[in-house]
Amino acid sequence: MLNKVCFIILNYNNYTDTINCIHSLQSTIRRDMYDIIVVDNNSSNDSVSQLRKCLNDVEIIPNKVNRVLRPEIEYNFRQVS
């Protein structure tokens, strides 16, 4: 039995690339093999609403502050665990 993988993808003001990245994953890997979490790092545009509109089966976590990469990753690993 294979273990499931969780992709944690950071987004900041660039929802188009994030959506394209996720669609690429979804078209390449069997759905039962992974989970995807997108963390929006306090984007100043409408990234969160666009991500939610286009990615129904992906968890979106909007941060209220733009955190540096390392604490962000640690925070999200705690959320997944």
MMTF fields as JSON, N, C-alpha, C and O atoms, coordinates in Angstrom:
{
  "mmtfVersion": "1.0.0",
  "mmtfProducer": "UNKNOWN",
  "numBonds": 323,
  "numAtoms": 324,
  "numGroups": 81,
  "numChains": 1,
  "numModels": 1,
  "chainsPerModel": [1],
  "groupsPerChain": [81],
  "chainIdList": ["A"],
  "bondAtomList": [4, 2, 8, 6, 12, 10, 16, 14, 20, 18, 24, 22, 28, 26, 32, 30, 36, 34, 40, 38, 44, 42, 48, 46, 52, 50, 56, 54, 60, 58, 64, 62, 68, 66, 72, 70, 76, 74, 80, 78, 84, 82, 88, 86, 92, 90, 96, 94, 100, 98, 104, 102, 108, 106, 112, 110, 116, 114, 120, 118, 124, 122, 128, 126, 132, 130, 136, 134, 140, 138, 144, 142, 148, 146, 152, 150, 156, 154, 160, 158, 164, 162, 168, 166, 172, 170, 176, 174, 180, 178, 184, 182, 188, 186, 192, 190, 196, 194, 200, 198, 204, 202, 208, 206, 212, 210, 216, 214, 220, 218, 224, 222, 228, 226, 232, 230, 236, 234, 240, 238, 244, 242, 248, 246, 252, 250, 256, 254, 260, 258, 264, 262, 268, 266, 272, 270, 276, 274, 280, 278, 284, 282, 288, 286, 292, 290, 296, 294, 300, 298, 304, 302, 308, 306, 312, 310, 316, 314, 320, 318],
  "bondOrderList": [1, 1, 1, 1, 1, 1, 1, 1, 1, 1, 1, 1, 1, 1, 1, 1, 1, 1, 1, 1, 1, 1, 1, 1, 1, 1, 1, 1, 1, 1, 1, 1, 1, 1, 1, 1, 1, 1, 1, 1, 1, 1, 1, 1, 1, 1, 1, 1, 1, 1, 1, 1, 1, 1, 1, 1, 1, 1, 1, 1, 1, 1, 1, 1, 1, 1, 1, 1, 1, 1, 1, 1, 1, 1, 1, 1, 1, 1, 1, 1],
  "groupList": [{"groupName": "MET", "atomNameList": ["N", "CA", "C", "O"], "elementList": ["N", "C", "C", "O"], "formalChargeList": [0, 0, 0, 0], "bondAtomList": [1, 0, 2, 1, 3, 2], "bondOrderList": [1, 1, 2], "singleLetterCode": "M", "chemCompType": "L-PEPTIDE LINKING"}, {"groupName": "LEU", "atomNameList": ["N", "CA", "C", "O"], "elementList": ["N", "C", "C", "O"], "formalChargeList": [0, 0, 0, 0], "bondAtomList": [1, 0, 2, 1, 3, 2], "bondOrderList": [1, 1, 2], "singleLetterCode": "L", "chemCompType": "L-PEPTIDE LINKING"}, {"groupName": "ASN", "atomNameList": ["N", "CA", "C", "O"], "elementList": ["N", "C", "C", "O"], "formalChargeList": [0, 0, 0, 0], "bondAtomList": [1, 0, 2, 1, 3, 2], "bondOrderList": [1, 1, 2], "singleLetterCode": "N", "chemCompType": "L-PEPTIDE LINKING"}, {"groupName": "LYS", "atomNameList": ["N", "CA", "C", "O"], "elementList": ["N", "C", "C", "O"], "formalChargeList": [0, 0, 0, 0], "bondAtomList": [1, 0, 2, 1, 3, 2], "bondOrderList": [1, 1, 2], "singleLetterCode": "K", "chemCompType": "L-PEPTIDE LINKING"}, {"groupName": "VAL", "atomNameList": ["N", "CA", "C", "O"], "elementList": ["N", "C", "C", "O"], "formalChargeList": [0, 0, 0, 0], "bondAtomList": [1, 0, 2, 1, 3, 2], "bondOrderList": [1, 1, 2], "singleLetterCode": "V", "chemCompType": "L-PEPTIDE LINKING"}, {"groupName": "CYS", "atomNameList": ["N", "CA", "C", "O"], "elementList": ["N", "C", "C", "O"], "formalChargeList": [0, 0, 0, 0], "bondAtomList": [1, 0, 2, 1, 3, 2], "bondOrderList": [1, 1, 2], "singleLetterCode": "C", "chemCompType": "L-PEPTIDE LINKING"}, {"groupName": "PHE", "atomNameList": ["N", "CA", "C", "O"], "elementList": ["N", "C", "C", "O"], "formalChargeList": [0, 0, 0, 0], "bondAtomList": [1, 0, 2, 1, 3, 2], "bondOrderList": [1, 1, 2], "singleLetterCode": "F", "chemCompType": "L-PEPTIDE LINKING"}, {"groupName": "ILE", "atomNameList": ["N", "CA", "C", "O"], "elementList": ["N", "C", "C", "O"], "formalChargeList": [0, 0, 0, 0], "bondAtomList": [1, 0, 2, 1, 3, 2], "bondOrderList": [1, 1, 2], "singleLetterCode": "I", "chemCompType": "L-PEPTIDE LINKING"}, {"groupName": "TYR", "atomNameList": ["N", "CA", "C", "O"], "elementList": ["N", "C", "C", "O"], "formalChargeList": [0, 0, 0, 0], "bondAtomList": [1, 0, 2, 1, 3, 2], "bondOrderList": [1, 1, 2], "singleLetterCode": "Y", "chemCompType": "L-PEPTIDE LINKING"}, {"groupName": "THR", "atomNameList": ["N", "CA", "C", "O"], "elementList": ["N", "C", "C", "O"], "formalChargeList": [0, 0, 0, 0], "bondAtomList": [1, 0, 2, 1, 3, 2], "bondOrderList": [1, 1, 2], "singleLetterCode": "T", "chemCompType": "L-PEPTIDE LINKING"}, {"groupName": "ASP", "atomNameList": ["N", "CA", "C", "O"], "elementList": ["N", "C", "C", "O"], "formalChargeList": [0, 0, 0, 0], "bondAtomList": [1, 0, 2, 1, 3, 2], "bondOrderList": [1, 1, 2], "singleLetterCode": "D", "chemCompType": "L-PEPTIDE LINKING"}, {"groupName": "HIS", "atomNameList": ["N", "CA", "C", "O"], "elementList": ["N", "C", "C", "O"], "formalChargeList": [0, 0, 0, 0], "bondAtomList": [1, 0, 2, 1, 3, 2], "bondOrderList": [1, 1, 2], "singleLetterCode": "H", "chemCompType": "L-PEPTIDE LINKING"}, {"groupName": "SER", "atomNameList": ["N", "CA", "C", "O"], "elementList": ["N", "C", "C", "O"], "formalChargeList": [0, 0, 0, 0], "bondAtomList": [1, 0, 2, 1, 3, 2], "bondOrderList": [1, 1, 2], "singleLetterCode": "S", "chemCompType": "L-PEPTIDE LINKING"}, {"groupName": "GLN", "atomNameList": ["N", "CA", "C", "O"], "elementList": ["N", "C", "C", "O"], "formalChargeList": [0, 0, 0, 0], "bondAtomList": [1, 0, 2, 1, 3, 2], "bondOrderList": [1, 1, 2], "singleLetterCode": "Q", "chemCompType": "L-PEPTIDE LINKING"}, {"groupName": "ARG", "atomNameList": ["N", "CA", "C", "O"], "elementList": ["N", "C", "C", "O"], "formalChargeList": [0, 0, 0, 0], "bondAtomList": [1, 0, 2, 1, 3, 2], "bondOrderList": [1, 1, 2], "singleLetterCode": "R", "chemCompType": "L-PEPTIDE LINKING"}, {"groupName": "GLU", "atomNameList": ["N", "CA", "C", "O"], "elementList": ["N", "C", "C", "O"], "formalChargeList": [0, 0, 0, 0], "bondAtomList": [1, 0, 2, 1, 3, 2], "bondOrderList": [1, 1, 2], "singleLetterCode": "E", "chemCompType": "L-PEPTIDE LINKING"}, {"groupName": "PRO", "atomNameList": ["N", "CA", "C", "O"], "elementList": ["N", "C", "C", "O"], "formalChargeList": [0, 0, 0, 0], "bondAtomList": [1, 0, 2, 1, 3, 2], "bondOrderList": [1, 1, 2], "singleLetterCode": "P", "chemCompType": "L-PEPTIDE LINKING"}],
  "groupTypeList": [0, 1, 2, 3, 4, 5, 6, 7, 7, 1, 2, 8, 2, 2, 8, 9, 10, 9, 7, 2, 5, 7, 11, 12, 1, 13, 12, 9, 7, 14, 14, 10, 0, 8, 10, 7, 7, 4, 4, 10, 2, 2, 12, 12, 2, 10, 12, 4, 12, 13, 1, 14, 3, 5, 1, 2, 10, 4, 15, 7, 7, 16, 2, 3, 4, 2, 14, 4, 1, 14, 16, 15, 7, 15, 8, 2, 6, 14, 13, 4, 12],
  "groupIdList": [1, 2, 3, 4, 5, 6, 7, 8, 9, 10, 11, 12, 13, 14, 15, 16, 17, 18, 19, 20, 21, 22, 23, 24, 25, 26, 27, 28, 29, 30, 31, 32, 33, 34, 35, 36, 37, 38, 39, 40, 41, 42, 43, 44, 45, 46, 47, 48, 49, 50, 51, 52, 53, 54, 55, 56, 57, 58, 59, 60, 61, 62, 63, 64, 65, 66, 67, 68, 69, 70, 71, 72, 73, 74, 75, 76, 77, 78, 79, 80, 81],
  "secStructList": [7, 7, 7, 7, 3, 3, 3, 3, 3, 3, 3, 1, 1, 7, 2, 2, 2, 2, 2, 2, 2, 2, 2, 2, 2, 2, 2, 2, 1, 7, 4, 4, 4, 3, 3, 3, 3, 3, 3, 3, 7, 7, 7, 1, 1, 1, 2, 2, 2, 2, 2, 2, 2, 2, 7, 6, 6, 1, 3, 3, 3, 3, 7, 1, 1, 7, 7, 7, 2, 2, 2, 2, 2, 2, 2, 2, 2, 2, 2, 2, 7],
  "xCoordList": [0.842, 0.0, 0.884, 1.831, 0.572, 1.328, 0.748, -0.456, 1.628, 1.182, 0.705, 1.152, -0.196, -0.704, 0.276, 0.933, 0.366, 1.233, 0.35, -0.747, 0.848, 0.137, 1.007, 2.122, 0.473, 1.158, 0.659, -0.545, 1.587, 1.24, 1.832, 3.048, 0.945, 1.36, 1.092, -0.022, 2.117, 1.976, 1.574, 2.07, 0.68, 0.236, 0.385, 0.074, 0.863, 0.883, 0.655, 1.555, -0.549, -0.918, -0.716, -0.51, -0.771, -0.562, -1.436, -0.929, -2.726, -3.639, -3.641, -3.918, -3.343, -3.347, -2.298, -2.593, -1.086, -0.041, -0.364, -0.098, -0.928, -1.289, -2.351, -2.245, -3.351, -4.412, -3.831, -4.164, -2.975, -2.348, -1.501, -1.517, -0.78, 0.042, -0.836, -0.516, -1.924, -2.813, -3.488, -3.605, -3.926, -4.525, -3.529, -3.898, -2.284, -1.251, -1.096, -1.02, -1.05, -0.985, -2.187, -2.047, -3.356, -4.586, -4.661, -5.26, -4.069, -4.116, -3.022, -3.038, -2.073, -0.927, -0.96, -0.495, -1.507, -1.445, -2.85, -3.791, -2.973, -4.276, -4.772, -4.009, -6.029, -6.604, -6.513, -6.391, -6.568, -6.517, -5.105, -4.905, -4.131, -2.735, -2.248, -1.112, -3.087, -2.6, -3.733, -4.904, -3.356, -4.205, -3.461, -2.234, -4.22, -3.604, -4.148, -5.353, -3.236, -3.602, -2.915, -1.713, -3.686, -3.117, -3.172, -4.218, -2.036, -1.957, -1.757, -0.765, -2.709, -2.573, -1.922, -2.412, -0.82, -0.007, -0.423, 0.381, -1.689, -2.221, -2.123, -1.666, -2.551, -2.53, -3.357, -4.377, -2.915, -3.637, -4.639, -5.373, -4.667, -5.653, -6.775, -6.937, -7.531, -8.655, -8.272, -9.091, -7.038, -6.54, -7.404, -7.746, -7.757, -8.503, -9.841, -10.202, -10.566, -11.862, -11.696, -12.5, -10.673, -10.432, -10.027, -10.481, -9.184, -8.779, -9.981, -10.147, -10.804, -11.998, -12.972, -13.605, -13.081, -13.996, -13.526, -14.345, -12.227, -11.684, -11.233, -11.031, -11.074, -10.521, -11.443, -11.156, -12.526, -13.539, -13.057, -13.482, -12.189, -11.76, -10.407, -9.747, -9.995, -8.698, -8.953, -9.77, -8.246, -8.374, -7.588, -6.418, -8.238, -7.599, -7.5, -8.5, -6.293, -6.075, -5.594, -4.463, -6.437, -5.997, -5.313, -5.9, -4.092, -3.394, -3.704, -3.894, -3.751, -4.018, -2.747, -2.799, -1.608, -0.319, 0.529, 0.328, 1.47, 2.397, 3.557, 4.39, 3.6, 4.641, 5.812, 5.659, 6.978, 8.137, 7.963, 7.14, 8.708, 8.501, 8.605, 7.701, 9.644, 9.846, 8.715, 8.165, 8.334, 7.212, 5.915, 5.08, 5.764, 4.558, 4.494, 3.447, 5.58, 5.614, 5.374, 4.596, 6.032, 5.838, 4.392, 3.83, 3.79, 2.392, 1.483, 0.597, 1.696, 0.82, 1.052, 0.118, 2.256, 2.477, 1.704, 1.171, 1.638, 0.845, -0.636, -1.349, -1.109, -2.513, -2.84, -3.939, -1.911, -2.131, -2.035, -2.755, -1.175, -0.928, -2.134, -2.078],
  "yCoordList": [-1.189, 0.0, 1.249, 1.351, 2.168, 3.415, 4.459, 4.493, 5.306, 6.398, 7.56, 7.758, 8.304, 9.494, 10.649, 10.725, 11.535, 12.703, 13.936, 14.004, 14.901, 16.171, 17.278, 17.527, 17.933, 19.079, 20.335, 20.585, 21.122, 22.415, 23.472, 23.572, 24.255, 25.226, 26.625, 26.94, 27.451, 28.831, 29.733, 29.598, 30.637, 31.593, 32.996, 33.251, 33.896, 35.313, 36.128, 36.275, 36.652, 37.53, 36.897, 37.614, 35.591, 34.957, 33.711, 32.609, 33.892, 32.745, 32.005, 30.806, 32.676, 31.998, 30.89, 29.769, 31.204, 30.17, 29.063, 27.89, 29.43, 28.428, 27.486, 26.272, 28.013, 27.181, 26.282, 25.099, 26.823, 26.008, 24.886, 23.76, 25.187, 24.182, 23.049, 21.874, 23.401, 22.386, 21.574, 20.356, 22.204, 21.46, 20.484, 19.389, 20.889, 19.993, 18.769, 17.636, 19.006, 17.883, 16.961, 15.739, 17.557, 16.775, 15.944, 14.869, 16.429, 15.691, 14.634, 13.8, 14.676, 13.782, 12.652, 11.545, 12.937, 11.991, 11.528, 12.321, 10.243, 9.708, 10.433, 10.65, 10.803, 11.631, 10.989, 11.701, 9.683, 9.025, 8.948, 8.398, 9.491, 9.43, 10.72, 10.77, 11.75, 13.019, 13.876, 13.665, 14.843, 15.951, 17.227, 17.244, 18.285, 19.579, 20.619, 20.703, 21.405, 22.553, 23.768, 23.749, 24.819, 26.078, 27.076, 27.289, 27.674, 28.712, 30.04, 30.247, 30.934, 32.265, 33.163, 33.288, 33.784, 34.572, 36.037, 36.928, 36.268, 37.623, 38.409, 39.552, 37.791, 38.469, 39.738, 39.805, 40.736, 42.01, 42.071, 43.05, 41.031, 40.979, 40.012, 39.708, 39.535, 38.641, 37.16, 36.335, 36.836, 35.46, 34.446, 33.404, 34.73, 33.746, 33.426, 32.255, 34.423, 34.158, 33.432, 32.559, 33.779, 33.099, 31.644, 30.753, 31.402, 30.034, 29.205, 28.069, 29.754, 29.027, 28.762, 27.708, 29.711, 29.551, 28.448, 27.7, 28.347, 27.419, 26.076, 25.125, 25.99, 24.772, 24.254, 24.407, 23.654, 23.198, 22.103, 22.05, 21.241, 20.096, 20.287, 19.315, 21.538, 21.859, 22.727, 23.648, 22.424, 23.247, 24.538, 24.51, 25.667, 26.982, 27.565, 27.679, 27.93, 28.547, 29.972, 30.173, 30.971, 32.36, 32.855, 32.807, 33.322, 33.926, 35.411, 36.053, 35.943, 37.368, 38.208, 39.436, 37.524, 38.202, 37.42, 36.221, 38.099, 37.436, 36.932, 37.709, 35.639, 35.035, 34.611, 34.362, 34.531, 34.026, 32.534, 31.896, 31.992, 30.618, 29.578, 28.755, 29.582, 28.516, 28.411, 27.32, 29.463, 29.331, 28.916, 28.221, 29.352, 28.985, 27.478, 26.861, 26.908, 25.464, 24.725, 23.771, 25.151, 24.498, 24.613, 23.638, 25.757, 25.952, 24.988, 24.375, 24.857, 24.014, 22.528, 21.738, 22.137, 20.748, 20.409, 19.306, 21.342, 21.098, 20.973, 20.188, 21.734, 21.662, 20.307, 19.786, 19.744, 18.476, 17.303, 16.317, 17.391, 16.271, 15.924, 15.005],
  "zCoordList": [0.0, 0.0, 0.0, 0.78, -0.86, -0.951, -0.008, 0.243, 0.507, 1.353, 0.498, -0.632, 1.061, 0.406, 0.624, 1.662, -0.35, -0.278, -0.129, -0.682, 0.627, 0.745, 0.153, 0.611, -0.873, -1.481, -0.789, -0.731, -0.267, 0.32, -0.601, -0.763, -1.198, -2.204, -1.671, -1.255, -1.689, -1.24, -2.4, -3.518, -2.11, -3.12, -2.555, -1.392, -3.397, -3.041, -4.305, -5.131, -4.448, -5.567, -6.941, -7.92, -7.031, -8.329, -8.467, -8.677, -8.349, -8.365, -9.699, -9.724, -10.8, -12.104, -12.155, -12.569, -11.738, -11.727, -10.731, -10.993, -9.605, -8.593, -9.14, -8.966, -9.785, -10.377, -11.459, -11.523, -12.301, -13.348, -12.749, -13.247, -11.706, -11.027, -10.498, -10.677, -9.858, -9.283, -10.375, -10.246, -11.425, -12.533, -13.154, -13.578, -13.201, -13.707, -12.794, -13.271, -11.506, -10.558, -10.714, -10.761, -10.794, -10.888, -12.163, -12.171, -13.22, -14.482, -14.588, -15.494, -13.658, -13.736, -12.709, -12.979, -11.54, -10.428, -10.063, -10.034, -9.788, -9.366, -8.124, -7.182, -8.118, -7.047, -5.668, -4.671, -5.586, -4.281, -3.711, -2.628, -4.425, -3.999, -3.313, -2.842, -3.252, -2.71, -2.176, -2.491, -1.365, -0.95, -1.319, -1.412, -1.525, -1.838, -0.876, -0.634, -0.336, 0.497, -0.109, -0.374, -0.322, -0.805, 0.346, 0.958, 0.619, 1.639, 0.934, 0.234, 1.128, 0.55, 1.592, 2.714, 1.209, 2.129, 2.138, 1.866, 2.454, 2.573, 1.264, 1.247, 0.189, -1.117, -1.075, -0.388, -1.809, -1.847, -2.999, -3.138, -3.815, -4.894, -4.504, -3.323, -5.454, -5.15, -5.271, -5.675, -4.923, -5.052, -4.31, -4.869, -3.082, -2.295, -2.953, -3.07, -3.374, -4.015, -5.347, -5.675, -6.114, -7.387, -7.16, -7.879, -6.172, -5.855, -5.418, -5.864, -4.563, -4.1, -5.252, -5.309, -6.15, -7.285, -8.236, -8.769, -8.447, -9.444, -8.882, -9.638, -7.573, -6.972, -5.876, -4.688, -6.272, -5.317, -4.375, -3.221, -4.846, -4.046, -3.381, -3.014, -3.225, -2.623, -1.393, -1.431, -0.304, 0.894, 0.699, 0.317, 0.963, 0.853, 2.26, 2.968, 2.65, 3.962, 3.73, 3.286, 4.022, 3.86, 5.135, 6.216, 5.008, 6.143, 6.192, 5.159, 7.391, 7.55, 7.517, 7.456, 7.56, 7.443, 6.456, 6.266, 5.835, 4.933, 5.766, 6.233, 5.944, 6.772, 5.906, 4.71, 6.521, 5.796, 5.566, 6.222, 4.668, 4.218, 5.323, 5.46, 6.095, 7.067, 8.09, 8.24, 8.796, 9.726, 9.029, 9.606, 7.789, 7.036, 6.822, 7.016, 6.433, 6.204, 7.508, 7.547, 8.574, 9.868, 10.324, 10.823, 10.17, 10.551, 9.8, 10.395, 8.52, 7.719, 7.937, 7.805, 8.261, 8.63, 9.893, 10.019, 10.825, 12.033, 11.689, 12.316, 10.705, 10.295, 9.669, 9.862, 8.934, 8.227, 9.192, 9.036, 10.164, 11.086, 11.914, 12.731]
}
